């Protein structure tokens, strides 16, 4: 490139912030780094908003958190390597703990100077004549449009903005209220109501017991082979076959009336601003072809930060950002397109064998998590994440499936491979040593 490279970062959530921090380390002038954020705050989904619907600019409220949320992942995996979450915070932190950490990170590394708030990215197009990217952006408060040019685009818009709602037969006939978990905020809003929660994932297992504290009756419908641990107040039923005007019919033939249905049925990856010439496709809720789930193989000056899940989120994003920028800064040369395609094809084949396809394509299941960290670090000559972090994450997920009170423990790291797990009540400094 004839001039200093320029970086476009889409989104100022956890992925965008660490990407901006590391991009700034690679440039001589902060003007070479621009973060477009369509809201007026940093933090992405971690910015709690008691409101739902649309914001002052007519866009969907991005937050999908509820008021009493505590994270379902250990805090050690949610900080950045150079800015961890406060040691005084509990292992399963609150929304305010995470926002406090993100704000502190933003201030420490001077990230606000490169963020353009209330700027919505509408279109990203490859400019083949100039070998760079044209990014059409709307300045929301002013209603003005402008096209910017960049050498690199890093997509950090998260994957909790486009909810999935199942199309049950009779859905339009149900006369009660229907909403996605993205719109759920407080359990007291469902006092004395009969509530059906659909979905046995993390949000369903969190929300159903919480609503049961105020609702007359709560039924959790899911397709898990075994009963979930939700406490005695939640009744569990199999999948919904269809809806009626007053309730639901389940696949076992039983029928029940409800006032409210909450769909805890997840989200899909959404990148509507990418033009067809960007070189990636979004099908069956996976984005491809990507080199190690981040670099666009067909147009390698574009990358995606934060797609993999079942991971130590912020730490993984930080590692991905450093991985991509090691190549973009010229410190290392990217492999050839053929080598990147071969790596992607090998990963795809293994995932097919493990039945990790479609919506599970970007899942770091089992041993894939630590291997992913190790591969990124090895290829880009970076320090990998300590194995104890992936072990803590795996143990946390396992505990969640077995105990509705899984958050009533503290996790403490002993060394690179071991940690202890201590009950919050009667903490005497001892606990079960874990080396899994």
N, C-alpha and C positions, 0 to 999 in steps of 0.2 A: 504494500500500500504506500502511496506517495506521501500521505500525511498521517498524523497521529490517529490511531484507530478510535472510533467512537462507539459507545455502548448504549443500547436501548434496553431498559429493564422494565418489564410490564408487571406492575403490582408492587405495593410497599407492605406486603405481609411478611411473615418470617422468612420466606424464601427470597423475596426481593431485597430485603434489608441486608442479609448476609452477602448476597450477590453484589449489591452496591458497595458494601464495605470492601470486598476483595477486588472489585473492579477499580476502585479508587487507588488501590495500592499499585496498580499497573499503569497508571496514566500520569502525565506531568501536569495536567490541568483538569480540575474538577468539571469543567465544561464538557469534557469528553464523555462524561457519564450522565445519563438522564433517566430518572425513574418516573414513569407515568402511573399515577394512582387516581382512580376514579372517585374515591371518597375524600373526605377532608381530614383523615387521620391515618396514622401508620397502624399496622397490626393485623390487617386483613380480617379473617373471621373472629379473631380474638377481641375485636372491638365490640363489647356487648351493647346492644340497643334494645330497650324494652319494647320498642315499636316493631311492627312488621309492615309488610306492604312495600311502599316506595318511599324514597327519601326526597329531599327538597328539590333535587334535580330530576325527579321522575324515574329514577332507577331503582331496581329492587334493593331492599335493605339487605346488605351482604351478610350480616351476622346470622349465624345459625346456632348460637349458644343460648342456654336458658339460665335464669337468674342464679340458681344454686349450684351450678356446675362446678365440680372438681375434676381435674384431669383424670383420665383413666390410664395414663402412662406415667412412669416414674419421672420425677423432675430432672434426674441426672441426664436423661436423654433429650430434654426439652430446652436446655440452655445451649449456648454456643461455646466452642472450645476456649475462646478468649473472653467470654462473658457469661458465666453460668448463672442459673437462677439462685437467688439468695439462699445461703446455707441454712438460715433460720426458718425458711418456708418448709411446710410439711412435704413429705414425698409426693403426695397427690395434691397438687397445688390448686389454687383458685384462679378465676379469671383475672382478678386484680394482680395476683403475683406474676402472671405471665405478661400482662400489659406493662407492669412496672419494669420487668426485665427488658422488654422490647424497647420501651422508652429510654431506659438507661443506656442500652446498646446504641440506639440511634444518636443520643446526645454525645456519648463517649467518642464515637467515630465520625461525628459531624455529618450525618447522612441527610439531614433535612435540607441542606443547601442544594442537593441534587434532585430532590423530589418535587415534581409538579403535581400538586394536589388538585382534585376535581378536574382531572384531565382524562378523558375516556378514549382509549385506543379503539378506533373503529375498523381500521384495515391495515394489514401488514402485507406488502407486495414486494416481490423480488424485482429489482431494477437490473435487468440483465445487461443493459448498455453500460451501466456504471459499476456493475458488480457489487451492489450494496442493496440496502433495504429502504423502501419508502413506507413511512408510518404515518397514516392519517389519524389525527388526534382532534378531539373536540374539547375546547375550553368550556366546560359546562356552565359556569356562572355567566360568562359573556356570550355564550352561544356562537363562538367563533371556531372555524375549522382551519387547520394548518397541516401541511405535509412536511415531515421531518425526514432527513436521510441519515442512516446509520450504517456502520460497517458490520456490527454484530447486534443480534436481537436475542435476549434471554427472557423466555416466557416464564413468569413467576406468579401467575394469576390464581393459583390454588385449584382445588377440585371439589369445593363444597358450595358451589354457586348454582348448579343446575340439578335440582332434585328429581329423583325417579319416583313416579307414582304408578302403581300397577293398574292396568285397565280391567278391573273386575267387571264381569257381566252384571248389569243393574246398577252400576256406579252412579249414573245420572238419575236413578229413581230414588236414591236415599235422600230423605228429607232433613236429616240431621246435618251437623257440621262435619266437614271433612278438611283436614289440613295435613301438611307434611311436617315432620319433626323440625324442619327449619323454622317454622312459625311458632313452635312451642316455647313458652317463656316461664310460666309459673303454675305450680300445681293447684293453687287456690282458685284459679280460673275454671276449674272443673269440679268444684264442690257440689256434692249431691247429684252428680251425673254418672251415667253408665258409659264407660269409655272402652273402646276397642283399640288396642295398640297392635299394629301389624308390623312384624319384623323382629327377628331374634338376634340382631346384631348389637353393637355397642350402645347405640342410642335407644333401642327398644328396651334393653336390659336396664338402662339407667332411668328412662322416663316412666316405664310402667310402675315400678315400686314407688317412685316419687308421687305420681298422681294418686296412687292407692291411699295415700295419707288423707286425701280430701274427697275422693270420688265415692259414690255409693258402691260401684262395682267396676273392677278393671280386669279385662281379659287380654292376654297376650297371645296373639296368633303367630305361629312360626312353623317352619318346616325342619327344624333341627331334630335329629334322631332321638335325642334325650331331652328330658325336662330341664329347663334353664333354672338357675338359682336366683329367684326373684323375691323370695319371702312368701309368707303364707297369705298375704292379702291379694296376691295376683293369681288369677285363675288362668291356666294355660290350655290352649286349644290348638288343633292342627290348622292347616292353611284354610284360607277363605275360598269357597267355591264361587260364591256370587253374593251380591248385595240385594236387599229388598228396600222397600220404602221406609221400613222402620229398623232394619238391622242387617244381620249377615247370616248366611248359610255356610257351614263349614264342610270340608270334604268328608267328614264322618257322618254327614246327614243332619247333625244337630243345627238348630236355628236359635238365634238370640237377638233381642232388641237392644239398640244402643242409641245414645244421644250424640256421641262424638266418635269419629274414627280418626286416629292419628297414624299416618304412614311413616314408619321408621325404616324406610326402604332404600336409603342411601342416595348417592349422587352419581352423576356421570361427568366424565371429563368434557370440558366445554372450552373451545377456542374459536368462537365464531368470527373473530377478527382476522383469522389467517386466510389468505387467498389460496386458490387452487394451485398456484405456482410455487407455493412454499415448500413442496416436496414431501409432506407428510399426510397421512390419512388418519381419520378418527372413525374407527369401525368397531362395533361390539365392545365399546367402552375401553378401547386401548388405542394408543397413539404409536404409529410406526411409519417407517423403520427408524429406530433410534439406536445409536451406539451407547451401550450401557445405560439405557433408559433415559438418556439426556441429550446427546448430540444428534442433530438431524443429519442422517447419513447422506441424503440427496442434496441438502444445502447446509453444509457443516458450519456455516457462520451463524446458525440459529441453534439454540439449545433450550431445553425445558428443565427447570429446577423444581424438584418436589413431587414428581409423579409417583415414585414407588411408595407403597404403604406397608404397614406392619413393620415399622422401623423406628429408630430413635430419630424423631422427626427433624428437629433443628440441627442436630449434629450431622445427619445425613445430607440435609440441604447445604450446609456449610461445606461439606466434603465435595459434593457435586459442583458447587460454585467454583471451588479451588481447582477441581479437576478440569472443568471447561476453560477456565482462565489461564491455566498452565499452557494450553494450546493457543488460545486466542492472543495471548501476550507475546507469543513467539518463543517462549522458553523451551517448548518442546514442539516437534512437528507431529501433526495428526497422522495416524496411519492412513494408508491409501483407502479409497472407497471400497475396493475389493476386500481388504482385510476387515474393515468395519462391518461390511455386509456379512462376511463369514462369521464374525463374532455374534452378530444379531441372529443369524440363522441357527447357530449352535445353541444359543440361549432359547430361541423359540422352540427348537426340537426338544430340549430338555423340559421346558415348561409343558409342552404337549404331553410328554410322557408322565409328568406329575399331575396332569389335569389342571394346570394353572393357565387357562386360556380365557379369552374374552375379558370379563370384568376382573379376572384374577391375574391378568397378564403382567401387571406391574407390582404384584404382591411379592414381598420378600419373605416367603414362607420358610420355616425351619432353618436349615443350615445356609440357605440362600442369603440371609441377612448379613452374617459376618463375612461370607464370601464376597458379597457385593462391596462391602467396605474395603476389604483387602485388595480386590481387583482394581478399584478406583485408585487406591493409594499406590499400588505397585506400578500401574501403567503411567501415572502422572508423577511418580517419585515423591509421594507425600506420606505423612505418617498416618497409619490406619487408626480406626477407633479401637479402643481396648475391648477385648472379648467380654469382659465383665458387663459391659453396657448391653450388648445383645442378649446375654444370659439373663440379666435383670428384666429386660423387656419381655422375653419369652416367658419367664416365670410369672410376671405380672399378668400377662394375657391368660395364662393357664389358671391363675387364681381367680380372675374375673369370671371365668366360666364355671368355677366350682363354688364360689362364695359371694353372696350378694354384699357382704361387708368387707370385700377385699381391700378397700381403702383404709381400713383400720390398722394399718401396719406402716412402719418406717423401714426403708431400705437403705443400708449403709455399705459403701464400698470398702472392702478390706485391702485389696490389691488388684492387679490387672485382670485377674481371673475369678476372684471370689467376692462375695458380699454376704451380709447378714440381714435377716428379716425379723423385725421386732414388733410385737403388739404395742399399739399406742397406749393402752391401759397398763399401768404397772410397769412402765419402762424402767428396768434396772440396769440397762446397759448391756444386757446379754441377749442373745437371740439365736435363731437357727442359722448355722453356717451353710451357705449354699454354693456348691460348685457343680453346676449342671452342664 
